[in-house]
Amino acid sequence: MGWLEAIILGIVQGLTEFLPISSSAHQLIVGQLFLDGRDPGAAFTAVSQLGTETAVIVYFAKDIWRIISKWCLALVGKGKQDDPDVRMGWLVIVGSIP
């Protein structure tokens, strides 16, 4: 896969990751239609999704840190239990249970 193909697939990944559609399927479709019918492969798809997740974590780092720190303080009794960030921490934990 060349640089141009990787850039095109990266743009497709970035545009479709946060929509309620499959970004992996769109990468496959774009590969079939525009990139000589080649599948970008599982490794490229995994790396592009890791890139998306890293970008989200970097962008929301301050918010994530604030929620974690307030949740931890409330857990040991040094923070307010009714703080919205504490509630968000609990909601993330409960929402992560399979």
C-alpha positions in Angstrom: 0.0 0.0 0.0 1.4 3.4 -1.0 1.2 6.7 0.9 -1.7 8.1 -1.2 -3.8 5.0 -0.5 -3.0 5.1 3.2 -4.0 8.8 3.3 -7.2 8.1 1.5 -8.1 5.3 3.9 -7.1 7.4 6.8 -9.5 10.1 5.7 -12.3 7.6 5.3 -11.5 6.3 8.8 -11.6 9.7 10.3 -14.8 10.7 8.6 -16.7 7.5 9.5 -15.4 6.4 12.9 -17.8 8.5 15.0 -20.9 7.9 12.8 -23.2 5.0 13.6 -21.8 3.1 10.6 -18.9 0.8 10.3 -15.7 2.6 9.5 -14.0 -0.8 8.8 -16.6 -1.6 6.2 -16.1 1.7 4.6 -12.4 1.2 4.4 -13.0 -2.2 2.7 -15.5 -0.6 0.3 -13.1 2.2 -0.6 -10.4 -0.3 -1.1 -12.6 -2.3 -3.4 -13.8 0.6 -5.4 -10.8 2.9 -5.7 -7.7 1.0 -4.7 -7.5 -1.7 -7.3 -9.8 -4.0 -5.4 -7.4 -4.5 -2.6 -8.4 -5.0 1.0 -6.5 -2.7 3.3 -6.0 -5.6 5.7 -6.6 -6.1 9.4 -3.3 -4.6 10.5 -4.0 -1.3 8.7 -7.5 -1.2 10.1 -6.3 -1.8 13.6 -3.6 0.8 13.4 -6.0 3.4 12.0 -8.5 2.7 14.8 -5.8 3.0 17.4 -4.9 6.4 15.8 -8.5 7.5 16.2 -8.6 6.4 19.8 -5.3 8.2 20.6 -6.6 11.4 19.0 -9.8 11.2 21.2 -7.8 10.6 24.4 -5.4 13.5 23.6 -8.3 15.8 22.8 -10.2 15.0 25.9 -7.2 14.5 28.2 -8.1 17.4 30.6 -11.7 16.2 30.9 -10.6 12.6 31.5 -8.1 13.6 34.1 -10.7 15.8 35.9 -13.3 13.0 36.0 -10.7 10.4 37.2 -9.3 12.7 39.9 -12.7 13.8 41.2 -14.0 10.2 41.2 -10.9 9.0 43.1 -11.3 11.8 45.7 -14.9 11.0 46.2 -14.1 7.3 46.5 -11.8 8.0 49.5 -14.2 10.5 51.1 -12.4 13.7 50.2 -14.6 14.9 47.4 -18.3 15.7 46.9 -20.4 12.6 46.1 -22.9 14.7 44.1 -20.4 16.2 41.7 -21.3 15.6 38.1 -17.8 14.4 37.3 -18.0 11.8 40.0 -21.3 10.6 38.5 -19.7 10.5 35.1 -16.9 8.4 36.5 -19.4 5.9 37.9 -21.4 5.9 34.6 -18.3 5.1 32.6 -17.5 2.2 34.9 -21.1 0.8 34.8 -21.3 1.4 31.0 -18.0 -0.6 30.6 -19.4 -3.7 32.2 -20.1 -6.3 29.5 
